Structures are given as structure tokens and as C-alpha cells.
């Protein structure tokens, strides 16, 4: 998932265990890739295409525990919109720190 912020495109990036935890609890799991390897190949392809369009893309490392706690605290489902919003929030936090 990706979301746009003033600093560019925030793109969710997962390690295998985090991807699996997020997928298992996702409201839209049926719309996601079947394996981490498929997801990673598709994610890299999407990032390449976005950058080819001249846009800035930042991979945002998503830790499942933190993301799922954020969903719970905000009473929102783990879906594409939530993942995009979380990535944008993390990118904005990173931008404020620099």
C-alpha cells in the first residue's frame, strides 16, 4: 500500500514475518498477494513504475505489532486505507525529525 504526503509517496515495506502478521489480520486479505515473495516482486515493480513517473518514493518499514496496535487504538480495520494512512503518518514523522 502507498499513500501520498507532502514529502512524496510513502510505500509500506515489510519483512516476511511482519507481512504475514498484517495479512492474516487484514480485512482485505483476499485482495493481497498469496505469498511474501509475490508481494515483494509486485511492490518492487510498483515502486519502479512510480519512480519512472518522476515521483519520490520512500519505503516505510512497517512493524506488524505497531501497526496493528495503531489500528486498534484508532478503531479502524486493517485494510488498504489504514496501511496507506499509517505509512504517510510514519513518513511525516520521519520528515519532522530531520
N, C-alpha and C positions, 0 to 999 in steps of 0.2 A: 504494500500500500504506500501511497505517496500523498503528500499534501503540500500546498504552496504557501510560502511565507514571504515576507519582505526580503529575506536573505536567500531565497531560492527555493528549490524543491527539496523537501525532506522525504527521504526514502527509507522505509523500515528495513532494517538489516538484522538478520537473526543468526545465531549459532544453532546447530542442529537441535539440541535439547530444548532451547527456547522456542524455536519454530514449532516443534511438536507439541509443547505445552499450550502455546497460543492456539494452534489449530484445533487441538482436542476440545477446547472450551469455546471455540468460536461459534457464534450464532449463524455464520455463513460458511461453515466448514465445507459444505457441499460445493461451494464455488471456488475453493482453493485447490492448489496442486495436490496430487496424491502423495508425493514424496518431497523431502527436503531438496534432493538433487534436482528435481523438476522445478521446484520453486526457485532455487538459486540460478539455474540456467535462464529461466524466464525473467528473473529480476535483473540479471546482468544484461540481458538483451534490452529490456525496457530502459535501463539506465543509459546504455549506449545510444539508443534512439533519442532519448530526451536531450542528452548532451550534443548529439548531432544537430538538433534543432537550435543549438546555441544557448541552452538553459543550464544554469548551475544546479548540480545535484549533490546533495550531501547524504551519505549513508548514515543513518541513525541506528546505533546498536540498541536493540530492544531486548530488555531482560524481562522474561515472562512474569516473574514474581512482581516486579514493579508495575508493569503494565496492567496485569490483572487486578492488583490492589487499587490502582487508579480507576479502573472501570468500576470496581465495587464501591469505592468512595464516592464516585460521581453518579452512581446508579444508572450506568449506561451499559448496553450489551457489548460484548467483544465482537465487533463487526468491522467492516472496512472503514466506515466513517470514524469509528473510535480509534482505530490504528493510525489513520491519517492524522487525526487531531492530536494524538499523543506524540507522533513524530514531529509535527510542527511545533508543539509546545517544547519538546526537547531541543529542537534546533534554535528556537528563540531564546531558551535558557542559555544555550551554548554561546549565542551571539552576545548576550548581555555580559557574560563572563569575560569576554575578550576585549 
